[in-house]
Amino acid sequence: MKAFAYFFHHYALSAVLLIGIAVAVYFVYKNWDKIVIKGSGRK
């Protein structure tokens, strides 16, 4: 049972990390034009 809790703990952490990365990538992809325009200073 201890091994299961250890595995579940790490699996949950990795799952949260992957979800966070996916959300960040989606957010950047959706707002890429605004980010690039603001970063380069062009209209």
PDB file of N, CA, C, O and CB in Angstrom:
ATOM      1  N   MET A   1       0.835  -1.201   0.000  1.00  0.00           N
ATOM      2  CA  MET A   1       0.000   0.000   0.000  1.00  0.00           C
ATOM      3  C   MET A   1       0.873   1.255   0.000  1.00  0.00           C
ATOM      4  O   MET A   1       0.511   2.276  -0.586  1.00  0.00           O
ATOM      5  CB  MET A   1      -0.946   0.003   1.222  1.00  0.00           C
ATOM      6  N   LYS A   2       2.013   1.167   0.658  1.00  0.00           N
ATOM      7  CA  LYS A   2       2.902   2.327   0.703  1.00  0.00           C
ATOM      8  C   LYS A   2       3.444   2.631  -0.694  1.00  0.00           C
ATOM      9  O   LYS A   2       3.549   3.789  -1.097  1.00  0.00           O
ATOM     10  CB  LYS A   2       4.067   2.084   1.694  1.00  0.00           C
ATOM     11  N   ALA A   3       3.787   1.559  -1.427  1.00  0.00           N
ATOM     12  CA  ALA A   3       4.291   1.742  -2.789  1.00  0.00           C
ATOM     13  C   ALA A   3       3.208   2.343  -3.680  1.00  0.00           C
ATOM     14  O   ALA A   3       3.498   3.179  -4.536  1.00  0.00           O
ATOM     15  CB  ALA A   3       4.781   0.402  -3.372  1.00  0.00           C
ATOM     16  N   PHE A   4       1.972   1.921  -3.483  1.00  0.00           N
ATOM     17  CA  PHE A   4       0.864   2.451  -4.281  1.00  0.00           C
ATOM     18  C   PHE A   4       0.679   3.947  -4.013  1.00  0.00           C
ATOM     19  O   PHE A   4       0.474   4.730  -4.941  1.00  0.00           O
ATOM     20  CB  PHE A   4      -0.445   1.684  -3.971  1.00  0.00           C
ATOM     21  N   ALA A   5       0.752   4.336  -2.738  1.00  0.00           N
ATOM     22  CA  ALA A   5       0.605   5.750  -2.390  1.00  0.00           C
ATOM     23  C   ALA A   5       1.750   6.554  -2.997  1.00  0.00           C
ATOM     24  O   ALA A   5       1.541   7.661  -3.494  1.00  0.00           O
ATOM     25  CB  ALA A   5       0.566   5.938  -0.852  1.00  0.00           C
ATOM     26  N   TYR A   6       2.961   5.996  -2.958  1.00  0.00           N
ATOM     27  CA  TYR A   6       4.130   6.667  -3.534  1.00  0.00           C
ATOM     28  C   TYR A   6       3.946   6.845  -5.036  1.00  0.00           C
ATOM     29  O   TYR A   6       4.197   7.925  -5.571  1.00  0.00           O
ATOM     30  CB  TYR A   6       5.420   5.868  -3.243  1.00  0.00           C
ATOM     31  N   PHE A   7       3.507   5.785  -5.719  1.00  0.00           N
ATOM     32  CA  PHE A   7       3.287   5.836  -7.166  1.00  0.00           C
ATOM     33  C   PHE A   7       2.182   6.829  -7.506  1.00  0.00           C
ATOM     34  O   PHE A   7       2.318   7.620  -8.440  1.00  0.00           O
ATOM     35  CB  PHE A   7       2.933   4.440  -7.711  1.00  0.00           C
ATOM     36  N   PHE A   8       1.088   6.788  -6.750  1.00  0.00           N
ATOM     37  CA  PHE A   8      -0.039   7.689  -7.001  1.00  0.00           C
ATOM     38  C   PHE A   8       0.377   9.142  -6.798  1.00  0.00           C
ATOM     39  O   PHE A   8      -0.020  10.023  -7.561  1.00  0.00           O
ATOM     40  CB  PHE A   8      -1.223   7.342  -6.080  1.00  0.00           C
ATOM     41  N   HIS A   9       1.187   9.385  -5.754  1.00  0.00           N
ATOM     42  CA  HIS A   9       1.636  10.743  -5.464  1.00  0.00           C
ATOM     43  C   HIS A   9       2.430  11.300  -6.639  1.00  0.00           C
ATOM     44  O   HIS A   9       2.177  12.420  -7.082  1.00  0.00           O
ATOM     45  CB  HIS A   9       2.488  10.771  -4.181  1.00  0.00           C
ATOM     46  N   HIS A  10       3.385  10.528  -7.148  1.00  0.00           N
ATOM     47  CA  HIS A  10       4.222  10.997  -8.257  1.00  0.00           C
ATOM     48  C   HIS A  10       3.419  11.079  -9.553  1.00  0.00           C
ATOM     49  O   HIS A  10       3.625  11.985 -10.360  1.00  0.00           O
ATOM     50  CB  HIS A  10       5.432  10.068  -8.446  1.00  0.00           C
ATOM     51  N   TYR A  11       2.501  10.128  -9.748  1.00  0.00           N
ATOM     52  CA  TYR A  11       1.684  10.153 -10.959  1.00  0.00           C
ATOM     53  C   TYR A  11       0.785  11.385 -10.967  1.00  0.00           C
ATOM     54  O   TYR A  11       0.593  12.011 -12.009  1.00  0.00           O
ATOM     55  CB  TYR A  11       0.838   8.872 -11.070  1.00  0.00           C
ATOM     56  N   ALA A  12       0.232  11.732  -9.798  1.00  0.00           N
ATOM     57  CA  ALA A  12      -0.634  12.911  -9.707  1.00  0.00           C
ATOM     58  C   ALA A  12       0.180  14.173  -9.970  1.00  0.00           C
ATOM     59  O   ALA A  12      -0.280  15.075 -10.671  1.00  0.00           O
ATOM     60  CB  ALA A  12      -1.319  12.988  -8.316  1.00  0.00           C
ATOM     61  N   LEU A  13       1.387  14.242  -9.412  1.00  0.00           N
ATOM     62  CA  LEU A  13       2.234  15.415  -9.620  1.00  0.00           C
ATOM     63  C   LEU A  13       2.576  15.562 -11.095  1.00  0.00           C
ATOM     64  O   LEU A  13       2.503  16.664 -11.639  1.00  0.00           O
ATOM     65  CB  LEU A  13       3.521  15.314  -8.781  1.00  0.00           C
ATOM     66  N   SER A  14       2.949  14.461 -11.751  1.00  0.00           N
ATOM     67  CA  SER A  14       3.306  14.521 -13.167  1.00  0.00           C
ATOM     68  C   SER A  14       2.084  14.878 -14.009  1.00  0.00           C
ATOM     69  O   SER A  14       2.201  15.605 -14.996  1.00  0.00           O
ATOM     70  CB  SER A  14       3.904  13.180 -13.634  1.00  0.00           C
ATOM     71  N   ALA A  15       0.914  14.372 -13.624  1.00  0.00           N
ATOM     72  CA  ALA A  15      -0.310  14.681 -14.371  1.00  0.00           C
ATOM     73  C   ALA A  15      -0.633  16.168 -14.252  1.00  0.00           C
ATOM     74  O   ALA A  15      -0.979  16.808 -15.245  1.00  0.00           O
ATOM     75  CB  ALA A  15      -1.501  13.827 -13.857  1.00  0.00           C
ATOM     76  N   VAL A  16      -0.522  16.719 -13.052  1.00  0.00           N
ATOM     77  CA  VAL A  16      -0.774  18.150 -12.852  1.00  0.00           C
ATOM     78  C   VAL A  16       0.232  18.968 -13.652  1.00  0.00           C
ATOM     79  O   VAL A  16      -0.122  19.985 -14.248  1.00  0.00           O
ATOM     80  CB  VAL A  16      -0.699  18.520 -11.348  1.00  0.00           C
ATOM     81  N   LEU A  17       1.495  18.520 -13.663  1.00  0.00           N
ATOM     82  CA  LEU A  17       2.534  19.232 -14.404  1.00  0.00           C
ATOM     83  C   LEU A  17       2.219  19.228 -15.893  1.00  0.00           C
ATOM     84  O   LEU A  17       2.327  20.261 -16.555  1.00  0.00           O
ATOM     85  CB  LEU A  17       3.914  18.601 -14.148  1.00  0.00           C
ATOM     86  N   LEU A  18       1.826  18.061 -16.429  1.00  0.00           N
ATOM     87  CA  LEU A  18       1.495  17.966 -17.853  1.00  0.00           C
ATOM     88  C   LEU A  18       0.291  18.839 -18.187  1.00  0.00           C
ATOM     89  O   LEU A  18       0.279  19.509 -19.220  1.00  0.00           O
ATOM     90  CB  LEU A  18       1.216  16.505 -18.246  1.00  0.00           C
ATOM     91  N   ILE A  19      -0.719  18.837 -17.325  1.00  0.00           N
ATOM     92  CA  ILE A  19      -1.902  19.668 -17.571  1.00  0.00           C
ATOM     93  C   ILE A  19      -1.518  21.149 -17.549  1.00  0.00           C
ATOM     94  O   ILE A  19      -1.990  21.931 -18.374  1.00  0.00           O
ATOM     95  CB  ILE A  19      -3.005  19.380 -16.515  1.00  0.00           C
ATOM     96  N   GLY A  20      -0.671  21.521 -16.613  1.00  0.00           N
ATOM     97  CA  GLY A  20      -0.229  22.918 -16.535  1.00  0.00           C
ATOM     98  C   GLY A  20       0.525  23.336 -17.785  1.00  0.00           C
ATOM     99  O   GLY A  20       0.321  24.436 -18.299  1.00  0.00           O
ATOM    100  N   ILE A  21       1.405  22.452 -18.283  1.00  0.00           N
ATOM    101  CA  ILE A  21       2.151  22.743 -19.505  1.00  0.00           C
ATOM    102  C   ILE A  21       1.196  22.862 -20.687  1.00  0.00           C
ATOM    103  O   ILE A  21       1.331  23.764 -21.513  1.00  0.00           O
ATOM    104  CB  ILE A  21       3.207  21.651 -19.773  1.00  0.00           C
ATOM    105  N   ALA A  22       0.229  21.947 -20.765  1.00  0.00           N
ATOM    106  CA  ALA A  22      -0.728  21.971 -21.879  1.00  0.00           C
ATOM    107  C   ALA A  22      -1.532  23.269 -21.861  1.00  0.00           C
ATOM    108  O   ALA A  22      -1.751  23.877 -22.909  1.00  0.00           O
ATOM    109  CB  ALA A  22      -1.680  20.750 -21.808  1.00  0.00           C
ATOM    110  N   VAL A  23      -1.972  23.696 -20.678  1.00  0.00           N
ATOM    111  CA  VAL A  23      -2.735  24.942 -20.568  1.00  0.00           C
ATOM    112  C   VAL A  23      -1.865  26.136 -20.957  1.00  0.00           C
ATOM    113  O   VAL A  23      -2.329  27.049 -21.640  1.00  0.00           O
ATOM    114  CB  VAL A  23      -3.281  25.122 -19.132  1.00  0.00           C
ATOM    115  N   ALA A  24      -0.603  26.129 -20.521  1.00  0.00           N
ATOM    116  CA  ALA A  24       0.300  27.231 -20.854  1.00  0.00           C
ATOM    117  C   ALA A  24       0.545  27.299 -22.357  1.00  0.00           C
ATOM    118  O   ALA A  24       0.531  28.379 -22.947  1.00  0.00           O
ATOM    119  CB  ALA A  24       1.632  27.078 -20.109  1.00  0.00           C
ATOM    120  N   VAL A  25       0.771  26.132 -22.976  1.00  0.00           N
ATOM    121  CA  VAL A  25       0.996  26.089 -24.425  1.00  0.00           C
ATOM    122  C   VAL A  25      -0.246  26.578 -25.165  1.00  0.00           C
ATOM    123  O   VAL A  25      -0.132  27.345 -26.121  1.00  0.00           O
ATOM    124  CB  VAL A  25       1.362  24.655 -24.881  1.00  0.00           C
ATOM    125  N   TYR A  26      -1.422  26.147 -24.735  1.00  0.00           N
ATOM    126  CA  TYR A  26      -2.672  26.569 -25.374  1.00  0.00           C
ATOM    127  C   TYR A  26      -2.872  28.078 -25.220  1.00  0.00           C
ATOM    128  O   TYR A  26      -3.295  28.750 -26.160  1.00  0.00           O
ATOM    129  CB  TYR A  26      -3.873  25.806 -24.769  1.00  0.00           C
ATOM    130  N   PHE A  27      -2.565  28.609 -24.031  1.00  0.00           N
ATOM    131  CA  PHE A  27      -2.729  30.041 -23.791  1.00  0.00           C
ATOM    132  C   PHE A  27      -1.786  30.843 -24.677  1.00  0.00           C
ATOM    133  O   PHE A  27      -2.190  31.843 -25.271  1.00  0.00           O
ATOM    134  CB  PHE A  27      -2.480  30.372 -22.313  1.00  0.00           C
ATOM    135  N   VAL A  28      -0.522  30.407 -24.770  1.00  0.00           N
ATOM    136  CA  VAL A  28       0.456  31.103 -25.614  1.00  0.00           C
ATOM    137  C   VAL A  28       0.048  31.006 -27.078  1.00  0.00           C
ATOM    138  O   VAL A  28       0.146  31.989 -27.813  1.00  0.00           O
ATOM    139  CB  VAL A  28       1.874  30.515 -25.412  1.00  0.00           C
ATOM    140  N   TYR A  29      -0.409  29.829 -27.513  1.00  0.00           N
ATOM    141  CA  TYR A  29      -0.818  29.639 -28.910  1.00  0.00           C
ATOM    142  C   TYR A  29      -2.020  30.517 -29.254  1.00  0.00           C
ATOM    143  O   TYR A  29      -2.099  31.067 -30.352  1.00  0.00           O
ATOM    144  CB  TYR A  29      -1.152  28.160 -29.176  1.00  0.00           C
ATOM    145  N   LYS A  30      -2.952  30.643 -28.313  1.00  0.00           N
ATOM    146  CA  LYS A  30      -4.161  31.426 -28.566  1.00  0.00           C
ATOM    147  C   LYS A  30      -3.859  32.921 -28.592  1.00  0.00           C
ATOM    148  O   LYS A  30      -4.505  33.673 -29.321  1.00  0.00           O
ATOM    149  CB  LYS A  30      -5.221  31.125 -27.504  1.00  0.00           C
ATOM    150  N   ASN A  31      -2.876  33.353 -27.796  1.00  0.00           N
ATOM    151  CA  ASN A  31      -2.548  34.778 -27.712  1.00  0.00           C
ATOM    152  C   ASN A  31      -1.186  35.086 -28.332  1.00  0.00           C
ATOM    153  O   ASN A  31      -0.548  36.074 -27.967  1.00  0.00           O
ATOM    154  CB  ASN A  31      -2.568  35.237 -26.257  1.00  0.00           C
ATOM    155  N   TRP A  32      -0.731  34.233 -29.282  1.00  0.00           N
ATOM    156  CA  TRP A  32       0.605  34.383 -29.855  1.00  0.00           C
ATOM    157  C   TRP A  32       0.739  35.718 -30.565  1.00  0.00           C
ATOM    158  O   TRP A  32       1.750  36.402 -30.406  1.00  0.00           O
ATOM    159  CB  TRP A  32       0.908  33.238 -30.826  1.00  0.00           C
ATOM    160  N   ASP A  33      -0.283  36.109 -31.359  1.00  0.00           N
ATOM    161  CA  ASP A  33      -0.211  37.363 -32.107  1.00  0.00           C
ATOM    162  C   ASP A  33      -0.051  38.556 -31.165  1.00  0.00           C
ATOM    163  O   ASP A  33       0.775  39.435 -31.413  1.00  0.00           O
ATOM    164  CB  ASP A  33      -1.467  37.540 -32.974  1.00  0.00           C
ATOM    165  N   LYS A  34      -0.831  38.589 -30.092  1.00  0.00           N
ATOM    166  CA  LYS A  34      -0.749  39.698 -29.143  1.00  0.00           C
ATOM    167  C   LYS A  34       0.619  39.732 -28.468  1.00  0.00           C
ATOM    168  O   LYS A  34       1.198  40.802 -28.285  1.00  0.00           O
ATOM    169  CB  LYS A  34      -1.859  39.587 -28.086  1.00  0.00           C
ATOM    170  N   ILE A  35       1.137  38.551 -28.097  1.00  0.00           N
ATOM    171  CA  ILE A  35       2.432  38.474 -27.412  1.00  0.00           C
ATOM    172  C   ILE A  35       3.546  38.927 -28.351  1.00  0.00           C
ATOM    173  O   ILE A  35       4.423  39.693 -27.950  1.00  0.00           O
ATOM    174  CB  ILE A  35       2.704  37.032 -26.908  1.00  0.00           C
ATOM    175  N   VAL A  36       3.515  38.456 -29.601  1.00  0.00           N
ATOM    176  CA  VAL A  36       4.566  38.808 -30.563  1.00  0.00           C
ATOM    177  C   VAL A  36       4.512  40.300 -30.875  1.00  0.00           C
ATOM    178  O   VAL A  36       5.545  40.967 -30.934  1.00  0.00           O
ATOM    179  CB  VAL A  36       4.419  37.979 -31.866  1.00  0.00           C
ATOM    180  N   ILE A  37       3.303  40.818 -31.074  1.00  0.00           N
ATOM    181  CA  ILE A  37       3.160  42.241 -31.396  1.00  0.00           C
ATOM    182  C   ILE A  37       3.657  43.099 -30.231  1.00  0.00           C
ATOM    183  O   ILE A  37       4.370  44.082 -30.433  1.00  0.00           O
ATOM    184  CB  ILE A  37       1.684  42.582 -31.725  1.00  0.00           C
ATOM    185  N   LYS A  38       3.278  42.722 -29.027  1.00  0.00           N
ATOM    186  CA  LYS A  38       3.694  43.489 -27.852  1.00  0.00           C
ATOM    187  C   LYS A  38       5.204  43.371 -27.639  1.00  0.00           C
ATOM    188  O   LYS A  38       5.850  44.335 -27.227  1.00  0.00           O
ATOM    189  CB  LYS A  38       2.938  43.007 -26.596  1.00  0.00           C
ATOM    190  N   GLY A  39       5.767  42.194 -27.919  1.00  0.00           N
ATOM    191  CA  GLY A  39       7.196  41.980 -27.698  1.00  0.00           C
ATOM    192  C   GLY A  39       8.050  42.687 -28.736  1.00  0.00           C
ATOM    193  O   GLY A  39       9.112  43.213 -28.401  1.00  0.00           O
ATOM    194  N   SER A  40       7.606  42.711 -30.006  1.00  0.00           N
ATOM    195  CA  SER A  40       8.408  43.311 -31.064  1.00  0.00           C
ATOM    196  C   SER A  40       8.178  44.816 -31.150  1.00  0.00           C
ATOM    197  O   SER A  40       9.031  45.539 -31.665  1.00  0.00           O
ATOM    198  CB  SER A  40       8.090  42.657 -32.402  1.00  0.00           C
ATOM    199  N   GLY A  41       7.040  45.298 -30.655  1.00  0.00           N
ATOM    200  CA  GLY A  41       6.751  46.720 -30.694  1.00  0.00           C
ATOM    201  C   GLY A  41       6.117  47.154 -31.998  1.00  0.00           C
ATOM    202  O   GLY A  41       5.874  48.344 -32.196  1.00  0.00           O
ATOM    203  N   ARG A  42       5.841  46.209 -32.902  1.00  0.00           N
ATOM    204  CA  ARG A  42       5.183  46.554 -34.171  1.00  0.00           C
ATOM    205  C   ARG A  42       3.665  46.550 -34.005  1.00  0.00           C
ATOM    206  O   ARG A  42       3.135  45.906 -33.099  1.00  0.00           O
ATOM    207  CB  ARG A  42       5.600  45.567 -35.290  1.00  0.00           C
ATOM    208  N   LYS A  43       2.976  47.265 -34.878  1.00  0.00           N
ATOM    209  CA  LYS A  43       1.510  47.300 -34.810  1.00  0.00           C
ATOM    210  C   LYS A  43       0.929  46.166 -35.646  1.00  0.00           C
ATOM    211  O   LYS A  43      -0.290  46.017 -35.723  1.00  0.00           O
ATOM    212  CB  LYS A  43       0.962  48.671 -35.301  1.00  0.00           C
TER     213      LYS A  43
END
